[in-house]
Amino acid sequence: MAESTPRKIGRRFKGDRRFVGGKIPARMADQVHQAAELEGLTITEMIESALAMRLQHVDLTKRDNQEVLPINMAS
């Protein structure tokens, strides 16, 4: 008789995550919710995808030697 393996419970690990939030117009928020549902994504996945596409077009080396401040995660 074969032994059964326990089922994994919970969500798949997606790596280190941080909260990034902001406000957008209500109509756009409604569109984001509708588009995510239509594509079978969570809101987080939808926003992550949009940001990833936008960040492909940003050259972070053009910051004019601005000082980089550490992020304080203790708050």
mmCIF file of the N, C-alpha and C atoms, coordinates in Angstrom:
data_MODEL
# 
_entry.id   MODEL 
# 
loop_
_atom_site.group_PDB 
_atom_site.id 
_atom_site.type_symbol 
_atom_site.label_atom_id 
_atom_site.label_alt_id 
_atom_site.label_comp_id 
_atom_site.label_asym_id 
_atom_site.label_entity_id 
_atom_site.label_seq_id 
_atom_site.pdbx_PDB_ins_code 
_atom_site.Cartn_x 
_atom_site.Cartn_y 
_atom_site.Cartn_z 
_atom_site.occupancy 
_atom_site.B_iso_or_equiv 
_atom_site.pdbx_formal_charge 
_atom_site.auth_seq_id 
_atom_site.auth_comp_id 
_atom_site.auth_asym_id 
_atom_site.auth_atom_id 
_atom_site.pdbx_PDB_model_num 
ATOM 1   N N  . MET A 1 1  ? 0.843   -1.174 0.000   1.00 0.00 ? 1  MET A N  1 
ATOM 2   C CA . MET A 1 1  ? 0.000   0.000  0.000   1.00 0.00 ? 1  MET A CA 1 
ATOM 3   C C  . MET A 1 1  ? 0.891   1.242  0.000   1.00 0.00 ? 1  MET A C  1 
ATOM 4   N N  . ALA A 1 2  ? 0.598   2.187  -0.878  1.00 0.00 ? 2  ALA A N  1 
ATOM 5   C CA . ALA A 1 2  ? 1.413   3.400  -1.006  1.00 0.00 ? 2  ALA A CA 1 
ATOM 6   C C  . ALA A 1 2  ? 1.084   4.384  0.114   1.00 0.00 ? 2  ALA A C  1 
ATOM 7   N N  . GLU A 1 3  ? 2.146   5.024  0.584   1.00 0.00 ? 3  GLU A N  1 
ATOM 8   C CA . GLU A 1 3  ? 1.938   6.044  1.618   1.00 0.00 ? 3  GLU A CA 1 
ATOM 9   C C  . GLU A 1 3  ? 1.493   7.350  0.957   1.00 0.00 ? 3  GLU A C  1 
ATOM 10  N N  . SER A 1 4  ? 0.585   8.022  1.586   1.00 0.00 ? 4  SER A N  1 
ATOM 11  C CA . SER A 1 4  ? 0.167   9.309  1.038   1.00 0.00 ? 4  SER A CA 1 
ATOM 12  C C  . SER A 1 4  ? 1.029   10.409 1.625   1.00 0.00 ? 4  SER A C  1 
ATOM 13  N N  . THR A 1 5  ? 1.361   11.381 0.800   1.00 0.00 ? 5  THR A N  1 
ATOM 14  C CA . THR A 1 5  ? 2.153   12.511 1.278   1.00 0.00 ? 5  THR A CA 1 
ATOM 15  C C  . THR A 1 5  ? 1.207   13.625 1.687   1.00 0.00 ? 5  THR A C  1 
ATOM 16  N N  . PRO A 1 6  ? 1.569   14.364 2.730   1.00 0.00 ? 6  PRO A N  1 
ATOM 17  C CA . PRO A 1 6  ? 0.679   15.445 3.169   1.00 0.00 ? 6  PRO A CA 1 
ATOM 18  C C  . PRO A 1 6  ? 0.595   16.543 2.115   1.00 0.00 ? 6  PRO A C  1 
ATOM 19  N N  . ARG A 1 7  ? -0.586  17.108 1.983   1.00 0.00 ? 7  ARG A N  1 
ATOM 20  C CA . ARG A 1 7  ? -0.785  18.212 1.043   1.00 0.00 ? 7  ARG A CA 1 
ATOM 21  C C  . ARG A 1 7  ? -0.139  19.463 1.585   1.00 0.00 ? 7  ARG A C  1 
ATOM 22  N N  . LYS A 1 8  ? 0.412   20.253 0.697   1.00 0.00 ? 8  LYS A N  1 
ATOM 23  C CA . LYS A 1 8  ? 0.963   21.540 1.106   1.00 0.00 ? 8  LYS A CA 1 
ATOM 24  C C  . LYS A 1 8  ? -0.188  22.515 1.308   1.00 0.00 ? 8  LYS A C  1 
ATOM 25  N N  . ILE A 1 9  ? -0.109  23.245 2.384   1.00 0.00 ? 9  ILE A N  1 
ATOM 26  C CA . ILE A 1 9  ? -1.161  24.203 2.708   1.00 0.00 ? 9  ILE A CA 1 
ATOM 27  C C  . ILE A 1 9  ? -0.587  25.608 2.625   1.00 0.00 ? 9  ILE A C  1 
ATOM 28  N N  . GLY A 1 10 ? -1.336  26.529 2.088   1.00 0.00 ? 10 GLY A N  1 
ATOM 29  C CA . GLY A 1 10 ? -0.890  27.914 2.014   1.00 0.00 ? 10 GLY A CA 1 
ATOM 30  C C  . GLY A 1 10 ? -0.507  28.301 0.601   1.00 0.00 ? 10 GLY A C  1 
ATOM 31  N N  . ARG A 1 11 ? 0.008   29.501 0.512   1.00 0.00 ? 11 ARG A N  1 
ATOM 32  C CA . ARG A 1 11 ? 0.357   30.057 -0.790  1.00 0.00 ? 11 ARG A CA 1 
ATOM 33  C C  . ARG A 1 11 ? 1.797   29.725 -1.158  1.00 0.00 ? 11 ARG A C  1 
ATOM 34  N N  . ARG A 1 12 ? 2.065   29.738 -2.443  1.00 0.00 ? 12 ARG A N  1 
ATOM 35  C CA . ARG A 1 12 ? 3.403   29.531 -2.970  1.00 0.00 ? 12 ARG A CA 1 
ATOM 36  C C  . ARG A 1 12 ? 4.275   30.723 -2.570  1.00 0.00 ? 12 ARG A C  1 
ATOM 37  N N  . PHE A 1 13 ? 5.516   30.447 -2.142  1.00 0.00 ? 13 PHE A N  1 
ATOM 38  C CA . PHE A 1 13 ? 6.433   31.509 -1.743  1.00 0.00 ? 13 PHE A CA 1 
ATOM 39  C C  . PHE A 1 13 ? 6.875   32.281 -2.975  1.00 0.00 ? 13 PHE A C  1 
ATOM 40  N N  . LYS A 1 14 ? 6.734   33.610 -2.948  1.00 0.00 ? 14 LYS A N  1 
ATOM 41  C CA . LYS A 1 14 ? 7.070   34.455 -4.087  1.00 0.00 ? 14 LYS A CA 1 
ATOM 42  C C  . LYS A 1 14 ? 8.291   35.314 -3.828  1.00 0.00 ? 14 LYS A C  1 
ATOM 43  N N  . GLY A 1 15 ? 9.070   34.985 -2.814  1.00 0.00 ? 15 GLY A N  1 
ATOM 44  C CA . GLY A 1 15 ? 10.265  35.765 -2.513  1.00 0.00 ? 15 GLY A CA 1 
ATOM 45  C C  . GLY A 1 15 ? 9.983   36.879 -1.528  1.00 0.00 ? 15 GLY A C  1 
ATOM 46  N N  . ASP A 1 16 ? 11.034  37.619 -1.212  1.00 0.00 ? 16 ASP A N  1 
ATOM 47  C CA . ASP A 1 16 ? 10.941  38.736 -0.271  1.00 0.00 ? 16 ASP A CA 1 
ATOM 48  C C  . ASP A 1 16 ? 9.982   39.784 -0.825  1.00 0.00 ? 16 ASP A C  1 
ATOM 49  N N  . ARG A 1 17 ? 9.066   40.231 -0.030  1.00 0.00 ? 17 ARG A N  1 
ATOM 50  C CA . ARG A 1 17 ? 8.056   41.205 -0.460  1.00 0.00 ? 17 ARG A CA 1 
ATOM 51  C C  . ARG A 1 17 ? 8.038   42.397 0.483   1.00 0.00 ? 17 ARG A C  1 
ATOM 52  N N  . ARG A 1 18 ? 7.666   43.553 -0.055  1.00 0.00 ? 18 ARG A N  1 
ATOM 53  C CA . ARG A 1 18 ? 7.455   44.770 0.732   1.00 0.00 ? 18 ARG A CA 1 
ATOM 54  C C  . ARG A 1 18 ? 6.175   45.436 0.251   1.00 0.00 ? 18 ARG A C  1 
ATOM 55  N N  . PHE A 1 19 ? 5.513   46.109 1.175   1.00 0.00 ? 19 PHE A N  1 
ATOM 56  C CA . PHE A 1 19 ? 4.298   46.831 0.820   1.00 0.00 ? 19 PHE A CA 1 
ATOM 57  C C  . PHE A 1 19 ? 4.661   48.157 0.169   1.00 0.00 ? 19 PHE A C  1 
ATOM 58  N N  . VAL A 1 20 ? 4.038   48.446 -0.958  1.00 0.00 ? 20 VAL A N  1 
ATOM 59  C CA . VAL A 1 20 ? 4.144   49.739 -1.629  1.00 0.00 ? 20 VAL A CA 1 
ATOM 60  C C  . VAL A 1 20 ? 2.709   50.159 -1.912  1.00 0.00 ? 20 VAL A C  1 
ATOM 61  N N  . GLY A 1 21 ? 2.323   51.318 -1.432  1.00 0.00 ? 21 GLY A N  1 
ATOM 62  C CA . GLY A 1 21 ? 0.939   51.728 -1.608  1.00 0.00 ? 21 GLY A CA 1 
ATOM 63  C C  . GLY A 1 21 ? 0.819   53.150 -2.118  1.00 0.00 ? 21 GLY A C  1 
ATOM 64  N N  . GLY A 1 22 ? -0.307  53.444 -2.671  1.00 0.00 ? 22 GLY A N  1 
ATOM 65  C CA . GLY A 1 22 ? -0.590  54.783 -3.151  1.00 0.00 ? 22 GLY A CA 1 
ATOM 66  C C  . GLY A 1 22 ? -2.047  54.878 -3.541  1.00 0.00 ? 22 GLY A C  1 
ATOM 67  N N  . LYS A 1 23 ? -2.491  56.073 -3.772  1.00 0.00 ? 23 LYS A N  1 
ATOM 68  C CA . LYS A 1 23 ? -3.885  56.291 -4.157  1.00 0.00 ? 23 LYS A CA 1 
ATOM 69  C C  . LYS A 1 23 ? -3.952  56.594 -5.651  1.00 0.00 ? 23 LYS A C  1 
ATOM 70  N N  . ILE A 1 24 ? -4.956  56.025 -6.297  1.00 0.00 ? 24 ILE A N  1 
ATOM 71  C CA . ILE A 1 24 ? -5.217  56.289 -7.708  1.00 0.00 ? 24 ILE A CA 1 
ATOM 72  C C  . ILE A 1 24 ? -6.683  56.687 -7.839  1.00 0.00 ? 24 ILE A C  1 
ATOM 73  N N  . PRO A 1 25 ? -7.051  57.329 -8.941  1.00 0.00 ? 25 PRO A N  1 
ATOM 74  C CA . PRO A 1 25 ? -8.453  57.718 -9.120  1.00 0.00 ? 25 PRO A CA 1 
ATOM 75  C C  . PRO A 1 25 ? -9.381  56.498 -9.017  1.00 0.00 ? 25 PRO A C  1 
ATOM 76  N N  . ALA A 1 26 ? -10.554 56.718 -8.438  1.00 0.00 ? 26 ALA A N  1 
ATOM 77  C CA . ALA A 1 26 ? -11.515 55.639 -8.205  1.00 0.00 ? 26 ALA A CA 1 
ATOM 78  C C  . ALA A 1 26 ? -11.851 54.893 -9.501  1.00 0.00 ? 26 ALA A C  1 
ATOM 79  N N  . ARG A 1 27 ? -12.034 55.618 -10.591 1.00 0.00 ? 27 ARG A N  1 
ATOM 80  C CA . ARG A 1 27 ? -12.384 54.971 -11.857 1.00 0.00 ? 27 ARG A CA 1 
ATOM 81  C C  . ARG A 1 27 ? -11.266 54.034 -12.306 1.00 0.00 ? 27 ARG A C  1 
ATOM 82  N N  . MET A 1 28 ? -10.005 54.477 -12.130 1.00 0.00 ? 28 MET A N  1 
ATOM 83  C CA . MET A 1 28 ? -8.881  53.638 -12.519 1.00 0.00 ? 28 MET A CA 1 
ATOM 84  C C  . MET A 1 28 ? -8.806  52.403 -11.607 1.00 0.00 ? 28 MET A C  1 
ATOM 85  N N  . ALA A 1 29 ? -9.072  52.585 -10.326 1.00 0.00 ? 29 ALA A N  1 
ATOM 86  C CA . ALA A 1 29 ? -9.065  51.454 -9.394  1.00 0.00 ? 29 ALA A CA 1 
ATOM 87  C C  . ALA A 1 29 ? -10.108 50.422 -9.805  1.00 0.00 ? 29 ALA A C  1 
ATOM 88  N N  . ASP A 1 30 ? -11.281 50.898 -10.210 1.00 0.00 ? 30 ASP A N  1 
ATOM 89  C CA . ASP A 1 30 ? -12.335 49.989 -10.680 1.00 0.00 ? 30 ASP A CA 1 
ATOM 90  C C  . ASP A 1 30 ? -11.867 49.224 -11.917 1.00 0.00 ? 30 ASP A C  1 
ATOM 91  N N  . GLN A 1 31 ? -11.182 49.916 -12.825 1.00 0.00 ? 31 GLN A N  1 
ATOM 92  C CA . GLN A 1 31 ? -10.672 49.268 -14.032 1.00 0.00 ? 31 GLN A CA 1 
ATOM 93  C C  . GLN A 1 31 ? -9.604  48.230 -13.705 1.00 0.00 ? 31 GLN A C  1 
ATOM 94  N N  . VAL A 1 32 ? -8.755  48.536 -12.734 1.00 0.00 ? 32 VAL A N  1 
ATOM 95  C CA . VAL A 1 32 ? -7.722  47.582 -12.314 1.00 0.00 ? 32 VAL A CA 1 
ATOM 96  C C  . VAL A 1 32 ? -8.380  46.316 -11.770 1.00 0.00 ? 32 VAL A C  1 
ATOM 97  N N  . HIS A 1 33 ? -9.390  46.485 -10.927 1.00 0.00 ? 33 HIS A N  1 
ATOM 98  C CA . HIS A 1 33 ? -10.103 45.332 -10.370 1.00 0.00 ? 33 HIS A CA 1 
ATOM 99  C C  . HIS A 1 33 ? -10.749 44.502 -11.481 1.00 0.00 ? 33 HIS A C  1 
ATOM 100 N N  . GLN A 1 34 ? -11.395 45.166 -12.429 1.00 0.00 ? 34 GLN A N  1 
ATOM 101 C CA . GLN A 1 34 ? -12.057 44.462 -13.524 1.00 0.00 ? 34 GLN A CA 1 
ATOM 102 C C  . GLN A 1 34 ? -11.050 43.732 -14.408 1.00 0.00 ? 34 GLN A C  1 
ATOM 103 N N  . ALA A 1 35 ? -9.946  44.401 -14.734 1.00 0.00 ? 35 ALA A N  1 
ATOM 104 C CA . ALA A 1 35 ? -8.923  43.797 -15.593 1.00 0.00 ? 35 ALA A CA 1 
ATOM 105 C C  . ALA A 1 35 ? -8.270  42.604 -14.903 1.00 0.00 ? 35 ALA A C  1 
ATOM 106 N N  . ALA A 1 36 ? -7.987  42.733 -13.616 1.00 0.00 ? 36 ALA A N  1 
ATOM 107 C CA . ALA A 1 36 ? -7.377  41.625 -12.876 1.00 0.00 ? 36 ALA A CA 1 
ATOM 108 C C  . ALA A 1 36 ? -8.313  40.415 -12.862 1.00 0.00 ? 36 ALA A C  1 
ATOM 109 N N  . GLU A 1 37 ? -9.588  40.664 -12.612 1.00 0.00 ? 37 GLU A N  1 
ATOM 110 C CA . GLU A 1 37 ? -10.569 39.575 -12.605 1.00 0.00 ? 37 GLU A CA 1 
ATOM 111 C C  . GLU A 1 37 ? -10.657 38.921 -13.978 1.00 0.00 ? 37 GLU A C  1 
ATOM 112 N N  . LEU A 1 38 ? -10.687 39.739 -15.014 1.00 0.00 ? 38 LEU A N  1 
ATOM 113 C CA . LEU A 1 38 ? -10.778 39.238 -16.383 1.00 0.00 ? 38 LEU A CA 1 
ATOM 114 C C  . LEU A 1 38 ? -9.573  38.364 -16.736 1.00 0.00 ? 38 LEU A C  1 
ATOM 115 N N  . GLU A 1 39 ? -8.395  38.736 -16.238 1.00 0.00 ? 39 GLU A N  1 
ATOM 116 C CA . GLU A 1 39 ? -7.170  38.002 -16.560 1.00 0.00 ? 39 GLU A CA 1 
ATOM 117 C C  . GLU A 1 39 ? -6.846  36.916 -15.534 1.00 0.00 ? 39 GLU A C  1 
ATOM 118 N N  . GLY A 1 40 ? -7.694  36.772 -14.521 1.00 0.00 ? 40 GLY A N  1 
ATOM 119 C CA . GLY A 1 40 ? -7.484  35.736 -13.521 1.00 0.00 ? 40 GLY A CA 1 
ATOM 120 C C  . GLY A 1 40 ? -6.306  36.021 -12.599 1.00 0.00 ? 40 GLY A C  1 
ATOM 121 N N  . LEU A 1 41 ? -6.055  37.300 -12.337 1.00 0.00 ? 41 LEU A N  1 
ATOM 122 C CA . LEU A 1 41 ? -4.949  37.714 -11.479 1.00 0.00 ? 41 LEU A CA 1 
ATOM 123 C C  . LEU A 1 41 ? -5.478  38.346 -10.198 1.00 0.00 ? 41 LEU A C  1 
ATOM 124 N N  . THR A 1 42 ? -4.620  38.378 -9.190  1.00 0.00 ? 42 THR A N  1 
ATOM 125 C CA . THR A 1 42 ? -4.942  39.159 -8.005  1.00 0.00 ? 42 THR A CA 1 
ATOM 126 C C  . THR A 1 42 ? -4.606  40.620 -8.325  1.00 0.00 ? 42 THR A C  1 
ATOM 127 N N  . ILE A 1 43 ? -5.089  41.524 -7.506  1.00 0.00 ? 43 ILE A N  1 
ATOM 128 C CA . ILE A 1 43 ? -4.762  42.942 -7.689  1.00 0.00 ? 43 ILE A CA 1 
ATOM 129 C C  . ILE A 1 43 ? -3.250  43.132 -7.587  1.00 0.00 ? 43 ILE A C  1 
ATOM 130 N N  . THR A 1 44 ? -2.634  42.464 -6.615  1.00 0.00 ? 44 THR A N  1 
ATOM 131 C CA . THR A 1 44 ? -1.181  42.566 -6.443  1.00 0.00 ? 44 THR A CA 1 
ATOM 132 C C  . THR A 1 44 ? -0.452  42.100 -7.694  1.00 0.00 ? 44 THR A C  1 
ATOM 133 N N  . GLU A 1 45 ? -0.874  40.984 -8.267  1.00 0.00 ? 45 GLU A N  1 
ATOM 134 C CA . GLU A 1 45 ? -0.225  40.475 -9.484  1.00 0.00 ? 45 GLU A CA 1 
ATOM 135 C C  . GLU A 1 45 ? -0.410  41.442 -10.651 1.00 0.00 ? 45 GLU A C  1 
ATOM 136 N N  . MET A 1 46 ? -1.586  42.040 -10.746 1.00 0.00 ? 46 MET A N  1 
ATOM 137 C CA . MET A 1 46 ? -1.871  42.995 -11.819 1.00 0.00 ? 46 MET A CA 1 
ATOM 138 C C  . MET A 1 46 ? -0.963  44.217 -11.700 1.00 0.00 ? 46 MET A C  1 
ATOM 139 N N  . ILE A 1 47 ? -0.857  44.766 -10.505 1.00 0.00 ? 47 ILE A N  1 
ATOM 140 C CA . ILE A 1 47 ? -0.032  45.950 -10.281 1.00 0.00 ? 47 ILE A CA 1 
ATOM 141 C C  . ILE A 1 47 ? 1.442   45.609 -10.460 1.00 0.00 ? 47 ILE A C  1 
ATOM 142 N N  . GLU A 1 48 ? 1.860   44.439 -9.962  1.00 0.00 ? 48 GLU A N  1 
ATOM 143 C CA . GLU A 1 48 ? 3.246   44.009 -10.121 1.00 0.00 ? 48 GLU A CA 1 
ATOM 144 C C  . GLU A 1 48 ? 3.613   43.905 -11.604 1.00 0.00 ? 48 GLU A C  1 
ATOM 145 N N  . SER A 1 49 ? 2.727   43.360 -12.399 1.00 0.00 ? 49 SER A N  1 
ATOM 146 C CA . SER A 1 49 ? 2.965   43.224 -13.837 1.00 0.00 ? 49 SER A CA 1 
ATOM 147 C C  . SER A 1 49 ? 3.097   44.588 -14.511 1.00 0.00 ? 49 SER A C  1 
ATOM 148 N N  . ALA A 1 50 ? 2.207   45.509 -14.166 1.00 0.00 ? 50 ALA A N  1 
ATOM 149 C CA . ALA A 1 50 ? 2.254   46.848 -14.763 1.00 0.00 ? 50 ALA A CA 1 
ATOM 150 C C  . ALA A 1 50 ? 3.534   47.580 -14.372 1.00 0.00 ? 50 ALA A C  1 
ATOM 151 N N  . LEU A 1 51 ? 3.929   47.468 -13.104 1.00 0.00 ? 51 LEU A N  1 
ATOM 152 C CA . LEU A 1 51 ? 5.153   48.129 -12.652 1.00 0.00 ? 51 LEU A CA 1 
ATOM 153 C C  . LEU A 1 51 ? 6.382   47.505 -13.309 1.00 0.00 ? 51 LEU A C  1 
ATOM 154 N N  . ALA A 1 52 ? 6.396   46.192 -13.457 1.00 0.00 ? 52 ALA A N  1 
ATOM 155 C CA . ALA A 1 52 ? 7.529   45.521 -14.090 1.00 0.00 ? 52 ALA A CA 1 
ATOM 156 C C  . ALA A 1 52 ? 7.709   46.010 -15.526 1.00 0.00 ? 52 ALA A C  1 
ATOM 157 N N  . MET A 1 53 ? 6.600   46.160 -16.254 1.00 0.00 ? 53 MET A N  1 
ATOM 158 C CA . MET A 1 53 ? 6.689   46.664 -17.633 1.00 0.00 ? 53 MET A CA 1 
ATOM 159 C C  . MET A 1 53 ? 7.220   48.097 -17.662 1.00 0.00 ? 53 MET A C  1 
ATOM 160 N N  . ARG A 1 54 ? 6.740   48.925 -16.757 1.00 0.00 ? 54 ARG A N  1 
ATOM 161 C CA . ARG A 1 54 ? 7.186   50.328 -16.711 1.00 0.00 ? 54 ARG A CA 1 
ATOM 162 C C  . ARG A 1 54 ? 8.657   50.439 -16.333 1.00 0.00 ? 54 ARG A C  1 
ATOM 163 N N  . LEU A 1 55 ? 9.089   49.633 -15.372 1.00 0.00 ? 55 LEU A N  1 
ATOM 164 C CA . LEU A 1 55 ? 10.471  49.691 -14.903 1.00 0.00 ? 55 LEU A CA 1 
ATOM 165 C C  . LEU A 1 55 ? 11.477  49.229 -15.957 1.00 0.00 ? 55 LEU A C  1 
ATOM 166 N N  . GLN A 1 56 ? 11.012  48.478 -16.953 1.00 0.00 ? 56 GLN A N  1 
ATOM 167 C CA . GLN A 1 56 ? 11.898  48.081 -18.046 1.00 0.00 ? 56 GLN A CA 1 
ATOM 168 C C  . GLN A 1 56 ? 12.386  49.297 -18.834 1.00 0.00 ? 56 GLN A C  1 
ATOM 169 N N  . HIS A 1 57 ? 11.660  50.409 -18.745 1.00 0.00 ? 57 HIS A N  1 
ATOM 170 C CA . HIS A 1 57 ? 11.968  51.610 -19.525 1.00 0.00 ? 57 HIS A CA 1 
ATOM 171 C C  . HIS A 1 57 ? 12.605  52.718 -18.690 1.00 0.00 ? 57 HIS A C  1 
ATOM 172 N N  . VAL A 1 58 ? 12.998  52.391 -17.470 1.00 0.00 ? 58 VAL A N  1 
ATOM 173 C CA . VAL A 1 58 ? 13.608  53.382 -16.588 1.00 0.00 ? 58 VAL A CA 1 
ATOM 174 C C  . VAL A 1 58 ? 15.083  53.045 -16.420 1.00 0.00 ? 58 VAL A C  1 
ATOM 175 N N  . ASP A 1 59 ? 15.939  54.021 -16.700 1.00 0.00 ? 59 ASP A N  1 
ATOM 176 C CA . ASP A 1 59 ? 17.379  53.840 -16.530 1.00 0.00 ? 59 ASP A CA 1 
ATOM 177 C C  . ASP A 1 59 ? 17.779  54.419 -15.180 1.00 0.00 ? 59 ASP A C  1 
ATOM 178 N N  . LEU A 1 60 ? 17.937  53.554 -14.193 1.00 0.00 ? 60 LEU A N  1 
ATOM 179 C CA . LEU A 1 60 ? 18.246  54.001 -12.840 1.00 0.00 ? 60 LEU A CA 1 
ATOM 180 C C  . LEU A 1 60 ? 19.681  54.496 -12.695 1.00 0.00 ? 60 LEU A C  1 
ATOM 181 N N  . THR A 1 61 ? 20.493  54.321 -13.732 1.00 0.00 ? 61 THR A N  1 
ATOM 182 C CA . THR A 1 61 ? 21.866  54.831 -13.668 1.00 0.00 ? 61 THR A CA 1 
ATOM 183 C C  . THR A 1 61 ? 21.910  56.332 -13.928 1.00 0.00 ? 61 THR A C  1 
ATOM 184 N N  . LYS A 1 62 ? 20.823  56.921 -14.376 1.00 0.00 ? 62 LYS A N  1 
ATOM 185 C CA . LYS A 1 62 ? 20.764  58.358 -14.678 1.00 0.00 ? 62 LYS A CA 1 
ATOM 186 C C  . LYS A 1 62 ? 20.218  59.150 -13.498 1.00 0.00 ? 62 LYS A C  1 
ATOM 187 N N  . ARG A 1 63 ? 20.761  58.929 -12.324 1.00 0.00 ? 63 ARG A N  1 
ATOM 188 C CA . ARG A 1 63 ? 20.254  59.608 -11.138 1.00 0.00 ? 63 ARG A CA 1 
ATOM 189 C C  . ARG A 1 63 ? 21.140  60.758 -10.723 1.00 0.00 ? 63 ARG A C  1 
ATOM 190 N N  . ASP A 1 64 ? 22.080  61.183 -11.566 1.00 0.00 ? 64 ASP A N  1 
ATOM 191 C CA . ASP A 1 64 ? 22.950  62.335 -11.290 1.00 0.00 ? 64 ASP A CA 1 
ATOM 192 C C  . ASP A 1 64 ? 23.654  62.232 -9.949  1.00 0.00 ? 64 ASP A C  1 
ATOM 193 N N  . ASN A 1 65 ? 24.159  61.036 -9.647  1.00 0.00 ? 65 ASN A N  1 
ATOM 194 C CA . ASN A 1 65 ? 24.920  60.811 -8.417  1.00 0.00 ? 65 ASN A CA 1 
ATOM 195 C C  . ASN A 1 65 ? 24.171  61.246 -7.158  1.00 0.00 ? 65 ASN A C  1 
ATOM 196 N N  . GLN A 1 66 ? 22.869  61.088 -7.139  1.00 0.00 ? 66 GLN A N  1 
ATOM 197 C CA . GLN A 1 66 ? 22.087  61.422 -5.958  1.00 0.00 ? 66 GLN A CA 1 
ATOM 198 C C  . GLN A 1 66 ? 22.427  60.456 -4.842  1.00 0.00 ? 66 GLN A C  1 
ATOM 199 N N  . GLU A 1 67 ? 22.371  60.938 -3.618  1.00 0.00 ? 67 GLU A N  1 
ATOM 200 C CA . GLU A 1 67 ? 22.658  60.099 -2.469  1.00 0.00 ? 67 GLU A CA 1 
ATOM 201 C C  . GLU A 1 67 ? 21.541  59.065 -2.304  1.00 0.00 ? 67 GLU A C  1 
ATOM 202 N N  . VAL A 1 68 ? 21.956  57.834 -2.094  1.00 0.00 ? 68 VAL A N  1 
ATOM 203 C CA . VAL A 1 68 ? 20.994  56.760 -1.863  1.00 0.00 ? 68 VAL A CA 1 
ATOM 204 C C  . VAL A 1 68 ? 20.869  56.570 -0.372  1.00 0.00 ? 68 VAL A C  1 
ATOM 205 N N  . LEU A 1 69 ? 19.668  56.747 0.141   1.00 0.00 ? 69 LEU A N  1 
ATOM 206 C CA . LEU A 1 69 ? 19.415  56.620 1.575   1.00 0.00 ? 69 LEU A CA 1 
ATOM 207 C C  . LEU A 1 69 ? 18.896  55.212 1.860   1.00 0.00 ? 69 LEU A C  1 
ATOM 208 N N  . PRO A 1 70 ? 19.327  54.619 2.966   1.00 0.00 ? 70 PRO A N  1 
ATOM 209 C CA . PRO A 1 70 ? 18.837  53.288 3.317   1.00 0.00 ? 70 PRO A CA 1 
ATOM 210 C C  . PRO A 1 70 ? 17.357  53.347 3.695   1.00 0.00 ? 70 PRO A C  1 
ATOM 211 N N  . ILE A 1 71 ? 16.659  52.270 3.420   1.00 0.00 ? 71 ILE A N  1 
ATOM 212 C CA . ILE A 1 71 ? 15.240  52.171 3.780   1.00 0.00 ? 71 ILE A CA 1 
ATOM 213 C C  . ILE A 1 71 ? 15.162  51.655 5.210   1.00 0.00 ? 71 ILE A C  1 
ATOM 214 N N  . ASN A 1 72 ? 14.467  52.376 6.066   1.00 0.00 ? 72 ASN A N  1 
ATOM 215 C CA . ASN A 1 72 ? 14.313  51.961 7.449   1.00 0.00 ? 72 ASN A CA 1 
ATOM 216 C C  . ASN A 1 72 ? 13.081  51.070 7.551   1.00 0.00 ? 72 ASN A C  1 
ATOM 217 N N  . MET A 1 73 ? 13.300  49.794 7.707   1.00 0.00 ? 73 MET A N  1 
ATOM 218 C CA . MET A 1 73 ? 12.196  48.824 7.760   1.00 0.00 ? 73 MET A CA 1 
ATOM 219 C C  . MET A 1 73 ? 11.704  48.593 9.189   1.00 0.00 ? 73 MET A C  1 
ATOM 220 N N  . ALA A 1 74 ? 12.264  49.319 10.149  1.00 0.00 ? 74 ALA A N  1 
ATOM 221 C CA . ALA A 1 74 ? 11.900  49.112 11.558  1.00 0.00 ? 74 ALA A CA 1 
ATOM 222 C C  . ALA A 1 74 ? 10.563  49.743 11.918  1.00 0.00 ? 74 ALA A C  1 
ATOM 223 N N  . SER A 1 75 ? 10.007  50.603 11.085  1.00 0.00 ? 75 SER A N  1 
ATOM 224 C CA . SER A 1 75 ? 8.768   51.309 11.442  1.00 0.00 ? 75 SER A CA 1 
ATOM 225 C C  . SER A 1 75 ? 7.596   50.385 11.556  1.00 0.00 ? 75 SER A C  1 
# 
